[in-house]
Amino acid sequence: MKVKKTKSGYVVPLVVSAGASANRIMGEYGDRLKIAVSAPPENGKANEAICEFLADELDTSKSCVRIVSGHTSRKKEVLVERVPKSALAAIIR
C-alpha cells in the first residue's frame, strides 16, 4: 500500500465497506487499506464515520482526518494530519 507523504500529513488510500455490522480495519486490500463502517452510505454519513473512526484509532482529533478524494466512491483517499507515520503503520498491520 502506498501512503503518500504531503507537507501537511499523509494521504492513505482506502476501500470502504459501509453499512457493516461494526467499525473495523480489515487490513490491506490490494493497494488500499480496507475499512468497514456501520454507517450507511447516504448523505455523507459513512464519510463522517470513517473520519471519526480513524481519528479514534490514531488517537487524534477528528479535524486531523479528512477525505480528500472519492467522496461518493468506495475508493477514497484520506488525509491524516499531525500523526506520526509510526501510528499509521500500527493501524495498518
Order of alpha helices (4+ residues) and beta strands (2+ residues): beta-beta-beta-beta-alpha-beta-beta-alpha
